[in-house]
Amino acid sequence: RRELPDGGARPSVAQFKQLVVSALRELHGEVGAALPVDVLTYEEKSLSAILRVVSSGLVKLWSALTLLGFYQNRRCAFRVLQTSPFLLALSGNSRELVLD
Amino acid sequence: AAPSRRYVLCEVVSEDPRCRQCIEDRAVGLAVRDAIGKVHGDYGLACCSISFTVKYLNAYTGTVLLRCRKDSYRLLCSALPFVRQLESRNLRYPCFLNTLHVGGTIRTCQKFLIQYNRRQLLMLLQNCTNEEERQCIQKSLLSCSLTEEQSQSGDEEDDDGTE
């Protein structure tokens, strides 16, 4: 999920993907930018998305997202909420489970 | 433990004969670093630059010996085909790097280079079109001798005629 401190223009899906790819290009070069990353879902309101990547590319993707600081000259941050090899596991976040 | 290093031997190939004057350690080092930065990004550049230097350079034959860490030599080798030009003193010449040998020590690279240069001389002799060049090469082949202490001879041959 992305956090933008000020309410500015929200990026669209294509701009979001462009942002992810350019983060990979900065940190890992052309090899990183060529890593196949898919945006499976994207909610413009909450700025959250589900990304899919080859498991060998997870480290590159996560490090590139962590070190991305700017979007159109505005500060921003990526927070990774959950990672899992199975898409179904992302439907429930076990970190938010509350024990009675 | 001492950091182990890899030595990559490559040769600079260019169609432009003026490129030879551009072959100097700073120009080649910058060109290689630039290529690593483009291909592998900030992370790759930092990783490879830890122990990166141009150890040996021969402008006549275009031979370059690079040194890097063992952990990042793959990043270096995969970025070498992306070096497309050498730049020095505001002059740019297109060229490419041919990787000849990767070794763990300078000595193995030197042994390979001597054998490689010998083979190149023989090939040049075969492809000679000019009687004069033929005699020149034959003379240098006969004069190269290998002694145990200094195995430097036979490395340098100044013949741009058959490039």
Interface residues (C-beta under 8 A of the other chain):
Chain A: L24 R25 E26 L27 H28 G29 E30 V31 G32 S63
Chain B: I36 G37 K38 V39 H40 G41 D42 Y43 G44 S78
